[in-house]
């Protein structure tokens, strides 16, 4: 298998809800394992030890809830960037991520470099950058 780079997001107690939301946005197969499945007992047993979403477009997002013995710093440890030429697909992702409780930090619009670009923070505190690459003019 070739190497791949994908984001891994740490959540406090809502990894399951976040990953189910990302599945709604991107589609694909979501697998979730809890701490309880690996022997933890008590109130944290149902929290997510590891979740992986593999979307049909090749995106993979991994996540977990932060174990109670570890420090959690929300949203500051990661930003997600999606870019490409599939304008309708990317605009759909933008609408889903910035809507439903999200906050737009840079409006999605044509930028000085020619691409459509926007930044938002989704309802789970994760920063997203969406960039539709402009068609290159033939000279």
C-alpha positions, 0 to 999 in steps of 0.5 A: 500500500502506498503512503497517504496523508490524512487528518486525524482530529481529536475531540473532547466528547463528540467525535461520534457526532462529528464523524457522522456529520462528515459522513453526511457531507462527504458520504462513504463508509464510517467505522467507529470503535469505542474504548469499551470495545478494547476493555475500558469500563465506566462512563467513558467506555462508549466514547470513540477510541478510533473512527475512520471515514473513507469517502468515495472521492478518496478522502479519509478522515480519522478521529477520536475522543480525547481520553480523560487522562489527556489534555484537550485543546479544542480546534487549535490543533488542526485545519482541513483544506479541500481543493480541486477543480470539481466546482459543484462538488466543492461548493456543496461541501462548503455549504454543508460545512459552513451551514448547520451551526458553522461560522464563515470566517472568509466568505466563499468568493473569487479571490485576487489569485483567481480561485474561489476560496472560503474559510469557515469553522464547522459546528464542531470547532474545526477550521476548513479551507475550501478552494476551487481552482480556476481554469487556466487561460490558454496563452 
